[in-house]
Amino acid sequence: MNDQEMVECSEPARQVERLRAIMHRLRAPGGCPWDAEQTHQSLLPHLIEEAYETVDTIQRGDLEHMREELGDLLLQVVFHSEIAEESGQFTFDDVAQEISEKLIRRHPHVYASSDAQDADAVLTQWDEIKRQEKGIEEKSYLAGVGDGLPAILKALKLQKKAAKVGFDWPDLKSTMDKVHEEVAELEELLDQEENTRNLKDIEAELGDVFFSLINVARKLKINPELALDCTNRKFLQRFEKVETGLRARGETLEGASLEQMDAEWNKAK
């Protein structure tokens, strides 16, 4: 089957090949100028954006758009693989083979003789195999954990990993006590005269407050990134109602007082 036939292919079993053929054509001479000039670096914002848009559809339970966003995310994998193949580094097949072999290696309870009986045992085994693979037995236990992730998700991963070896608060109450302790330390800094405040110290204490709150979320098995995203959505919806309410009264955001906006906010709640 030639490239043109593959582009027009409708066989369900060959759609990944079709996608790769389309990407190859777009990057080839006479293809798309925009696609042809992209690099691994220039595509980074798109990779991050597509990942978050996929998360958004999952959160909203929007299966139709979830399928679309998963396709956009898959395109990023194919795009990066095509760029790498052009310079002889690796191919999409190499990517698929590597993840397949990794899954087999890290699931010896399925593909070999390991006897991990529950989810916790599986995760412990996964971490042990991962450390052996990466040759980091002699490095810090937390070396490389969460690298490249946003700060909230990295904090969550660090806490989870530390907790696996017992470095953790014993219960939710002690975790909340730590939140109150960190907030009190932040308040102590903020109580200082404004011209004597050390912003670096305040930044550090604010970070401690965030970190301790993420610990609470972890204890409750709540993803803090998703929890914050939910609050962002709620804020957006209520603020839109504030705008609507003000317009109904002949007011604008720019011209309204804080009291007027607060009244509309309370209505929105």
Residue, then its C-alpha position, 0 to 999 in steps of 0.5 A: m500500500n503506497d502513501q496515498e492509499m494509506v492516507e485514504c485507508s479506512e481499515p480500523a486496524r490500520q489507523v495508526e499506520r494511516l496517522r503516521a503516513i499523514m504525519h510523514r506527508l505533512r513533514a515531507p517536501g511539498g507538505c505543510p510549511w508549518d509542520a515542516e518547521q516544527t522541532h521538539q522544542s517548538l512543540l512543547p507548549h502543544l504537548i502540555e496543552e493537549a495533555y491538559e485539554t485531555v484531562d479537562t474532558i475526563q473531568r467533565g465526563d465528556l467522552e465525545h471530546m475525550r476521544e478527540e483530545l486523546g487523538d490530539l495527544l496521540l498526534q504529539v507522540v507521532f509528531h515527535s517520533e517523526i522528527a526523531e526518525e528524520s534524524g535517525q534517532f528513533t521511530f514510533d515503533d521504537v517508542a511502542q516497543e520500549i513501552s511494551e517491554k517496560l510494561i512486561r518487565r514491571h508486571p512480573h506478577v502477570y508475565a513472570s513468577s512474582d506474587a504481588q497480590d494487591a495494588d500496594a504490593v504492585l506499586t512497591q514492586w514497580d518502584e523497586i524494578k524502576r530503581q534497578e532499571k535506572g541504576i539509582e540504588e546508590k542515589s537518593y531515594l527521591a532522586g528524579v521523582g517528579d522531574g519536569l512536573p508542575a510544582i503541585l504534582k511534583a510535591l504530591k509525588l515526593q510525598k507519596k514516595a517518602a510515605k512508602v518508606g514510613f516518612d509520613w504523618p501518622d494520621l489526618k489530624s497531625t497533617m492538619d496540625k502541620v497546616h495550622e503551624e505553617v499558616a501561623e509561621l506565615e502570619e508571623l512574617l506578614d505581621q511585620e511592618e511592610n518595609t521590614r518584610n523579607l519576601k524570600d522568607i515569605e515565599a518560603e513559608l507560603g511554599d510550606v503552606f502549599f506543601s502541607l495542604i498537598n499533604v492533606a489532599r494526599k491523605l484524603k486521596i484527593n488529587p490537589e491539581l484536580a481540586l484546584d482546577c475544580t475551584n478555578r472552574k467554580f470561580l470562573q462560573r461565579f465571576e461570569k454571573v457577577e458580570t451578568g448581574l452587573r450588566a443587568r443593573g446597567e453596571t460594568l466591571e470597571g465601573a462597579s464598586l467592590e461592594q456591588m461586585d461582592a453582592e453579585w458574588n453572594k447571589a451567584k453562590 
